[in-house]
Amino acid sequence: MRWFLLHERTAVFVEKGDWYVLVYNPCQHLQADNRCGIYETRPQICRDYSTRNCEYEDSWVYDHYWELPEQVEEYAEAVLGPRRGRTFRSARPAAPSRSATRSTKG
């Protein structure tokens, strides 16, 4: 799930116990008239997709909704508690040393 949330314009949510991934980016092959520009050679995932069960309301309230990996980490710590003194979060990257920043400016 963290991998999905590291990409722009994605979200993960839970509704009635089912988990979903939202991708807010339109397909690069979607034409201005909303038709597929590669229909005859579209990938299998597109061939299998159906809009039969799509919901078009924007006013949904989800059981859980995350847009950032940090939100998932905070949720995990709140629900599961600390992991034997360790955090669910990745270590924060070290700040560059002053000597490293000076050598790149020269």
FENMOFEN-V129402 format. One record per pair of residues at least 4 apart in sequence whose ideal C-beta (glycine too) atoms are under 7 Angstrom apart, sorted by the first residue. I is the first residue (numbers start at 1). J is the second residue. If there is no record, write none. Layout:
BEGIN
<<I/J> <I/J>>
END
This chain:
BEGIN
<<1/5> <1/12> <1/72> <2/6> <2/69> <2/72> <4/10> <4/12> <4/21> <5/10> <5/12> <5/66> <5/67> <5/68> <5/69> <5/72> <6/69> <9/23> <9/24> <9/25> <10/21> <10/22> <10/23> <10/24> <11/22> <11/65> <11/66> <11/67> <12/19> <12/21> <12/66> <13/20> <13/22> <13/62> <13/64> <13/65> <14/18> <14/19> <14/62> <14/63> <14/64> <15/20> <15/62> <15/63> <26/30> <29/36> <29/37> <29/38> <30/34> <30/36> <30/37> <31/35> <31/37> <36/42> <38/42> <42/46> <42/47> <44/48> <45/49> <66/71> <66/72> <67/71> <69/73> <70/74> <71/75> <72/76> <73/77> <73/88> <73/89> <74/78> <75/79> <76/80> <76/88> <77/81> <77/82> <77/87> <77/88> <82/86> <82/87> <83/88> <96/100> <96/101> <98/102> <99/103> <100/104> <101/105> <102/106>>
END
